[in-house]
Amino acid sequence: MSGVVLGAVPGDAGCRFTVWAPGASRVTVVTESTGGGGGAAATGLTAPSAPPAPLTFDALTVGTPLELGDGGYWSGVVPGLPAGAAYGFVLDGGTAGSAGALPDPASRHQPWGVHGPSAVVDTGRFRWTDHGWRGVEPADVVYYELHVGAFTPAGTLAAAASELPRLAALGVTMVELMPVNAFSGVRGWGYDGVFPSAVHHPYGGPEGLAAFVDAAHGLGIGVTLDVVYNHLGPEGNVLGRFGPYFTDRYQTPWGPAVNFSEAGSDGVRHLFIDSATRWVSEFHVDGLRVDAVHAIVDPTALTFTEELVASVHATAAAAGRTVVVTAESADNDPRLVRPAETGGIGFDAVWNDDFHHALRVALTADTGGYYTDFSAGAADLAEAYRHGFVQRGRWSDGRGRRHGRPLPSDVAPHQLVVFNQNHDQVGNRQEGERLDAHLTAGQRRLAAAATLLSPFTPLLFMGEEYGETAPFPYFVDHGDPELLEAVRQGRAAEFEGFEWEGETPDPAAEATFASAQLDPELRALPAHRELEALYFELLTLRRQWPVLAGAAGWPDVAHADRLITLSYGVDDGHLVVALNVSPDPRPAPVGPAAEPVFTTEPGLGPGPSATVAPWSATVWFAPGA
């Protein structure tokens, strides 16, 4: 229901609680007798983010009945309840202090874990310093994807914030955080979260996220949250106890599908859209990356994704800021990035896996599993530069059917997000090894140039810029032994089509998570310093020549004998990017007056050259028509 704010909202008259429970005959909010048994805070958003004293629902002994309003929404006010106070809801016949109490589906904080009470969060108490911040324009985005737990040895948002000055100096304009909403245990990828609005306590809780965003804005960096709305995790998921949040009409590969189109779906949509818009309004985030929208089945005339994007954009406009909403999708469907008034969904951008797959095959000749559809390698990579999608209606061996649709001419290159690695493409390999493990030093430099000198929006995966060697295997921390065994078996089954050798790391082992943590000492080694300097040079070049970032639209693309050239018109000539995706030198199609602007090959001299070294990239300025 539009206008209804879910969860716990502190105010002068007390804390207002609102929950959607359309099938309940009675709803009671249960709280602590003093509001402070869990360590309530007098200042800040919540109680401090250090491990709180253990607290269970049995400690919540004060019950306040809620009143039923329109649409199945129950609400009421509890006076004198401070930020950080623990609470839960009891449906129907339960009583305060009973084991039947449940956390809030719209919880903003679960300091006692996903099985414990929720905590009151007062976002109005955070002292923002970003008053002049207006966000990052979509065409200016350079993403840096990171996992909070693995990015630093401490594994917190505060520790990650200490790295922001380095990322700003590198040329990053948008940090993309893998899911930070609450999931079971301490460590995990985050895509099995069960409270879409609660910041994971071990990362620093809501106060940690607000401080991270504020620090990023002070350095000119935006923050995007990776949000998962197609399913919820299997452990600690209580939403189905409150209403028809799930449907058995559809399934996702990861569990029951969220009900966005069946009876009761208006209330379901409200929870997730309320969550998304409050990330923008209360936490000042600059973007959302909506996970696997192809797994959201919604045949309604006004789809959930369209409603979501419109609501987030409206919230951003009301705040006077730009918020970039990006879809992750395997559908190659242009409608995702077309405006709603033309029949599209309205996302600002969409991830383009085709670019990654074609680049990887061109560099490694790996055609196992889903890479089989990109066996042409360099030719497919040229297609990605020329058309965005490689699969745009052509036959897909992996799917056994034609796949995708061409992008219309009004889609700008920056509306496609590209990468040479990301959490999925690294973590979905059997041992979680990075692309660098399969490349020579020259190929690493070429992969960076192929991504950062494309007209698309680039995304770097944490540590890529200096050649991090830590793998990124899948890891979880569930408490249910049967669930853990199911996860192990599921991971093994995923790799059956790849013919990979070796063993799958145990997702539940703490050592698997430890292996994924970055090694900050690597950056001091000469080879790693040189690679980071190359990334800095590439991002600087991208700013100096805006055509390299798609400012002039799509380039003219040519391909012959594994040499790909991208040509952009500039004042008094052309800028030509030549990518040699082969082990042999290749002559470049530039005239004798062309001057080299940049090369990934350290041995190239300062004078003119019309030869591209093996596995390298060179940029020329060619004067004249």
N, C-alpha and C positions, 0 to 999 in steps of 0.2 A: 504494500500500500504506500503510495507516494506520500512523503512527508513524515512517515513514522520512522523514528530513529531507534534502531534495535540495540539491545544490550543495556549496560549500566552507564548512565549519564549523570555525573554529579552536578548539583546546582545549589543555589542559596537555600532552597527549601528542603534540601536533602538529595538523596540519590534516586533518580527515576530508573526503574527497571521495566523493560519491555521485551516480551518474547512471543514468538508466533507458535501457537500450539492449538491448531484448529479443532483437533479431536478431543481435547481435554475437557473434563467437566469441572476441574478445579486446579488452579496453579498457585503455588506458594513460593515466594523467594525466601531462602533461609540464609541467615548471616550470623556473624559472631556477636556475642553479647556486648563486646566493647568496640567491635570493628577493628581491633588491632592485634588479635591473637596471631595473625600471620605476619606481623611486622609492618603495620600500616605506616605510611610516611606522611609527615606534616607538609613536606614540600616535594616538588617534582611530580612526575607522572604517577608513579606507583611506589611500592616498597623498593628498596635497593635491589639491584639485579644479582647480588651474591646469592648463593644457595640459601633459601629461606628455611626456617625451622619447619620440620615436618608438620603437615596439617592435613586432616582428612575431613570428610563431610560430617563425621560425628561431632566435630567441634562447632558446627553451625547450629546453634540451639535456639535462635530467635527466628520465628516464622512470621511473615507478613503476607496475608492473602492478596493476590492481585485481582483486578477487575477485568472482566471480559469486555472488549470493545468490538468494533466492526472488523470483519475479516478474519476473526480468530486470533486477534492480538490481545494479549493480557498485559496490563501495566499497573504500576503503583509506585509510591514514593516511600522510601525509608529515611527518616531524618537522622542527622548526626553520623552518617557513615563516611569515613574519610577515604581518600585515595589509598589503595593498597589493601583495603579490607576484602576478606574472602566472602564469596557467596555462591549459591547454587539454586537450582529450581527443583521443586518437588511437584510432580504431576499427580492429579487425582487423589488417591487415598493416603499418600505418604505423609509423614510428619517431620517437623524440624528435628535434626539430629539423626535421622534415619539413614540407612544405607541406600535408600532409594533416591537420594538427591542426585542431580545431574549438573554438570557444568553447563555454561551458557553457550548455545550454538553461535552467538555473536560475540563471544568472549574476546577481549582485547589483550588478555594476558593470562597464562596458565603457569604461574611460578612453581606450583607443586606438581607439574606434569599433566599429561593429557587425561589422566584418571582422577585428578584432584579437583578441588574447587577452582572457580575463576576468581580473578582479582579486579577490583574497581580501578579504572584508569582515568585520570583527569588530564586529558591532553591540553586543556586550556592553561595549564600551569607551566608549560615549557616556554622558556624565553628565547624566542627565535631572533636571530640576527640577520636574516636574509631578506629584509623588507624590500630591497630593490630588485630582488631576483625575479626574472620573468621566464625562466625555462630555457630550453635548447630547441632551436628550430629543427624540424625533421631533416632538412638538407645538410645540417651542420653536425649531425650525430656521428661520433666514432665510439662504438661500444667497447666496454671492457667487462667481460663476464667473469664473475668470481663466486666461489663458494665460501661463505663466511668461516665455516669451521676449518677448512683446509688452507685458506689463503695465508694465514699467519700461524706461528706456533701456538699463540694464545687462543686462536679460533673465536674471536669476539668481534663485534662491530667496532668497538673502541680501538682494537688493535688494527683492524682493517683501515680505520680512519687515518692512522699514522702513515699509511702508504699513499694516501691521496695526493700529497704534494708531488711525489714522484710521477704519478699517473698524469697529473695536470701538466708537468713539465714535458712528459712524453708526447702529449697531444691528445689524450683521451678527453672526450667531452661528455660522456655518459657512462657511468658505472651501472652494470646490470647485475643485481644480486639474485643468485639462485634462491628458490623459495625460502623465506624466513618465517613463514607462519608455523605454528606449533605442530610438531610431530612426535611420535612416541620415542622415548629414550633420549639420549644426548646427541648422538651422531647419526647422520643420515643425509641423503641427497636433498630431502625436503619435498619430494613429489608425492609422498604419502602423508601429507599433512591432514589434520582432521579439524582444525579450527581456522577458517580462512582469514580471520581478522586478528588473531593473537600472535604477537611477535615471540618467536622461540626464546624461552628464558635463558638457556645457556649462552645464547649469542649476545645477551644484554637487555632483552625485553624491550618494551616500547620506548623507554627512555633512551636506550642505546641506539635504536633506529633513528629517533628524532635527532639525536646529537650527530649521528653519522651524516644524515641528510643536510643538516645545517652546516657542518664542516665542509661537505662537498660543495655546497653553494658558495661558500666563502672563497673557494678556489676556482670557481667558474665551471664546476662539473655538475651535471644533473645526475639523478638517481632513478633507475628503473627497477621495479619489482617484478620478478617472475611469479605469476599467479596461476593457480591450478583450479579450474572450475569444471573440468570434465568428469572428475571422480574425486573421492576422498580416500584416505588411507584406511587400512583394515583394523588398526588397533587404536582404541580410544574414540572411535566415531560414534557419537550419540545423536546425530541429527535425525536419524530415522525414528527415534523415540518421540520426537516432538511433532513431526508432520510428514507428509508424503514427499520427502526430499529425494527419493530414489525411485526408479522405475525398472521393472524387469522386462519391459518391452524391448529395450536396447541393452547392449553390453559394451564395455570398453575392455581393452586388453589388460587393464589394471584393476578391474572390479566393477561393481554396479554403476550404471550410468546415473547422472544427476537428472532429476525430472524437470526439464525445462519446457515441456509441451503437453503433459497430461493433466488430469484433474489436480487442482491444488498448486499448479506450477507458478501462479502469480506470486504466492508467498515464497516459493523457492527462489525465484528470480530476485525478489526483493532482498533476501539475505545477501546474495552475492554482489548485487549492484550497490547496495548500501556499503558493503565492505570495500568495493573498488573505489567508490567516490570518497569515502572517508580516508583512504590512503592519500588521496590528493588533497583534500581539504584540511585534514588534521595532521598529516605527516609530511606535507609539502612535496611528495614524490613527483617526479617529472615524466614518468612513463610507466606503462604496464606492458609486460610481455605475456600474452595469454597463451598458456600451454595447450598444445594439441587441440586446436579448435575443430579439426577434422573428426575428432571423437565426440563432439557434441552434436547429437542427432536432434534436430528441431525442425519439424515440417510446418511450423506456424507461419502465418503471414508476416508478422513482426517477430523476427527471431531474437533469441536471447542475446546473441552476439551483437546484433544491430542495436538493440536497446542498451546494452552495456556500453558500447563505444559512444553512442550519443549522450548518455548520461555522464560519462567521464569527461567528454569534451565540454559539455555544458557546465560542469563543476569547475573545470579549468578556466573557462571563459569568465565565470563569475568571480574567480580569484585573480583575474588579470594575468594568467600565466599560460604558457604553452605546455601541453602534456601529450606525449607521443604514445599512441596505443598500437602495439605491434602484435600480429598473429603468428603463432607457430602452426604451420599447416603442411601436410603432405599432399594436398589435393591439387596444387598448381592451378588454383581457381582465381582468375583476375577479379571476380566479384568481391573478394575480400578487401581489395584496396580501391574499389570504385566508390564514389560518393553515394550516399543513400538515395539522393534524388534521381540518380540514374539507375537505380535497382541494385546498387552495391551494398556492402556492409559498412564501409566507412573507415576501416582500419587505416592508419597512417602508413604502415609498412607490413611486410610479411617476410618471414625467413625463407631463404631459397636454398634448399638442400641440393638442388641440381648442380649449382656452382661447385659446392664442396665435392660432390661425388665425381664430377668430371675432372676437377683439378687433381684429386687424389689418384684417380686412374691414370691421368697423364703423367704424374710423377712416379708412381709405383707399379703400374700395370696390374694392380690388384683388381680382379673382376669377380671375386667371390660374393655370394649373397646378393644384396640389392645393388652392388656395383656392376652386376652383369648388364644392366641397362645403359651403362656408360662406357662400354668397351671401346668406343672410338677414341677415347682419351682426349688428345689435343683438339681434334675436330669437334668433339662435344663441348669442350671448354670454349672454343670460338663461338659455338652456338649460344652458350650462356652469355657471353659478352654482347652478342648481336641481338638476342631475343629475350634475355632474362631467363625464362624457363627453357630447359632443354626438351623436357617431355611436355609438349604442348599439343597433344592429340596423336602422338605417334605410339607405336606398339611398345608395350612394356612386358618383357619376358617375366620379370618378377611378379607381375600382377596377372598375367595371362589375358590382357586386354589393352585397348588404347587408354592412354592416361594424359590428363591435363588439357589445357586450352591456351591459345595464344593470348599474350597481353595486348590490349588495345594501345593505340599510339599515344593516348593521353596519360598513360601510366609513366611516371618519371623514374629514372634509374634508382634514385635514392629510396624509392619505396620497396626495394628489395634489399634485405640484409644478407650479407655473404660472409664467409669465414673459411679458413683452411683447417680449423678445428674448433670444437665447442664441447660442452660437457657430454652431449649425446654421442657425438662421433668419436670421442675418445673413450668414454665410459662404456659404450656399447660394444667395444671389442673385448675379446675373451679375457685378456690380461690388463685391459685398461691403459695400454701404452699409447703415448702421444704420437702424432704424425712424425715428429722429429726422429723417432726411433728407427724409421724406415728411410730416412733421407740423408744425403750427403750435405756438407756445409753449403755448397752452392745451391742445392735444391731447396734448402731451408730459406736461403735469401730469396730465391725465385718465388717460393710459396708466399712469402711476405709481400713481395712486390705485386704478384698476381692479384692479391686481395686488396692491398692498400692503394694500388694505382688503377683499380677498377672504378667505374662511374657509380657503383653501388654504395650502400652504407656498410662499412666494414665492422666486423666484430672480432676482437681479440679474446682468446681464452687465457685466463690467469697464468702468468709465467711464460706464455708464448714469446713475449717480446725479448726475453733474454735466454731462451732455449732451456726452460725448466725441464728436468728429466723425470720428475716424479710422475708416476702414472695417475690415472683417475678412475679406479675401478668402482663398481657400485658397492655401497656399504649401507647397512641399516643397523638399528639397535632395538629391535622389537623385544618385548619381554615374553612372548608366547613361543615356546619351543616348536610347536607344530607349525606355526606361521613361519618361523625361521627356516624350517626344513622345506616348506613349500616355496619360499623365496629362492633357496639354493637350487632346487630342482627347476624352477622357472628360468633362472639365469642360464643354467646348463642347456635347456631346451632352445633358448634364443640363438645359440651359436651353431646349431646343427647344419645350417646351410652354408657355412663359411669354410669348412675344412681346415680350421686352424689347429695347430698343435699346442701342447701345453695344458695347464690346468687353470680352471676358473677360480680366482681367489674367493675364499669364503666371505660372503657379504656381511656375515655377523661377527667376524673376527675383528677385534680392535686393531690388530696389525694391518688389516686391509685398509682401514681408515688412516692409520698412521703413515702408510706408504704413500697416501695421496697428498699429504701436507707438503707445501712448498719448502724448498731449501733456500733461504735468503742469502746464504753464503756463496751460492753459485754466481751471483751477479758480480762478485769481485774478481772472478777468473777471466783472463784475457779474452778467450773465445766468446764468452757470454757477454762481456762488456761490448765487444765489437758488434754482436748481433743486436743488442739493445740500441747501440748508436745507429745501426741501419734502420731500425724501426722509427727512431726519432727523425732521421733524415727523410724517410718516406712520408711520414705524417707532416713534416714541414713542407715538403714538396707539394703535398696535397693542398695545403693552405695557400702556398705561393701561386699555384696554378689551379684555380678553382674548377677549370674544365676537367681536371683529373678526378674531381669529386662529383662529376655529373652536372655541373652548373650550366653547361651548354647542351645538356640532353645526351642522347645516345651517341656513341662514337661510330665512325665508319670502321668496320671490322673486316680484316682479310686473314686468310689462313692458307698456308702452303708448306708442306714438308715439315710440319710440327713447329713452324714459326707463326705466331699470332701477332698481328699488328692492330693497334687501336689508334685511330687518327682523329684529332680534335682540331677544329678551326679556331685559331686565335688571331689577334691583331697581327697583320702583316705576314701570316703564314700558318703553319700547322704544328701542333705538338704530336709527336708520334711515339707511342709506347710499343716496344718490340719485346715479345716474350719468346725465348727459345726453349721450348719444352722438349729438348733432345740432347743426346750426349755429344753432338758434333756442332762445330761452328756453322752459323747460317748467315748468308748475306742479307742485309736489311734493305727494304725497298725505299730508301731515302736518297735524295740527290746529293751531289758533291758539296753543295753549300750547307748541308745540314750540320748543325753543331750539337755535340752530345751535352745533355743537361744533367744526366744521372745514369749510373750503372750500378748493378749489384756485384759486378766482377771487380774486385779490388785492383787487378792488374791493368785495367784499361787506362791508357794515358790521357792527358788533357786534350790532345788534338782530335780532329775529326776522324771518325771511323765508321764504316758502313758494315761492320761485321759484328754479329751478336755471339758472344762466347757461349759454350755449352752450358745448359741449365742456368741461364741468366736472363736478366731484364735490362734493357737500356732505353732511355728516353732521349729523343732528339727534338730540337727546334728546327723546323725546315722553313726557311723564308719563301715568300712568293705564294702564288695561287696553288 
